């Protein structure tokens, strides 16, 4: 059965989609960008702060689904500039245990919503 996951502790969608969908025991989380849900402002003073906000937003979606980063099996990272890979990876890695980190790909794209520099989506299982 499909269940919509929605929390006010993560940014509201900027289009016709939900923060996440839980189907059976699998959570499909939409891509998060660095919007602070408290004031709806984009965090983009540097790529590290931007990535941290993205990961915190994903954490709030996971918590709403009664999960955490240990449940994540797949992530996709979209970067506006692949030169940011190391900085993003440094922040991203603090949210996962290296032993059981999820599968992942990182893709450079020409543009992201709200002209941000990073967007991350994930899939998690119970």
N, C-alpha and C positions, 0 to 999 in steps of 0.2 A: 504494500500500500504506500502511496506517495504522500509525504508529509512536508509541508513548507516550513522551513526554519527561518525565523526572523527574530532579531534582537535589536533593541534600541542602543545597545552598547557597541554596535558597528554601524558604519554609514548605511543610509538607505540607498537602495539601487538608484542609479542615474538613468535608468531606462526600464523597459518592460521585462523585467526578470526579478528573481528572488535572490536573497543572499545565499541560500542553499536549499537543496532538496534532499530529503532523506527517503530513500527507496529501499524497503526491506532493511538490510543491515549496512547499506552503503550511503555515505553522504557525498553529494556532489556540490562543492562550494564554488560559487561564482568568483571570478577574479576580483580581488580587492585592490584598491589603490589607497594612497596615503591621505585619506580624509579623516580628520579628527571628528568623531561622532558627537563630541560635546559642543562644538561650535561650527561644524560643517566647513571648516577651513582646511585647505590642502597644506600638508606638511612637506615642504620641498626646499628647506634651507641647505640640505646636503643629502647625498644619496643614502648615507647611513641612517639618518633620521627618517627619511622617507621609507626605507625598507623596514625599519623598526615599527613604524606606524602600520604598514601593510600587515606585518606579522601579528601585531597586537589585534588588528581588526579580524584577521583569520582566527586567532585564538578565541575571540569573543563568539564568533560563529560556531566554532567547535564546542565551546562551553554550553551554548544554547542547545546543542544536539547531544549533550551529556558525553562529550568526547574531549580528547586533548591531542597534542601533537604525536603522541605514541600510537594513535589510531590511524595516522596518515600513511597511505600507501603510494601516493603519486602526487607530485607537484609540477606545475608548469610556471616558469618565470618568463615574463616578457620584459625585455629591456629596450629602451630607446637608444642606448649606446652600449655596445658590448664592452667598451673600456671600463664600464662600471661593474663588470662581472666580479672581480675580486672583492670589492667593497660590499656588494650585495651578498656575496657568498659568506663573508665574514659575519655579518649580522644574522643571516639565515641560519647558519650553522649553530648559533647559540640556542635555537629553538628545538633542535633535534639531537638525539644521542647518535653519534657517528655509527655505532654498531648496527642499529636498526633504522637508520635514516631511510626515507622513502625513495622510490624511483623518481627521476626528475629529468626534465629537459629545460634548457635555457635558450630563448630565441630572441634575436634582435629584430625589432619592428620599427617602422618609420614613424609611427605616431601612436599614442595611447590616449584614452579618455582624459579630458581636463588637462591635456598636455603634460601629464606626469611622466616620470622617468622609469617607473617600475610598476608592474601589476603581477600578482601571483594568484593562481587558482589551485585547488587541491581536491583530492578524493580521499576519503577516510572510511574505514570499516569498523564495525563494533567488534 
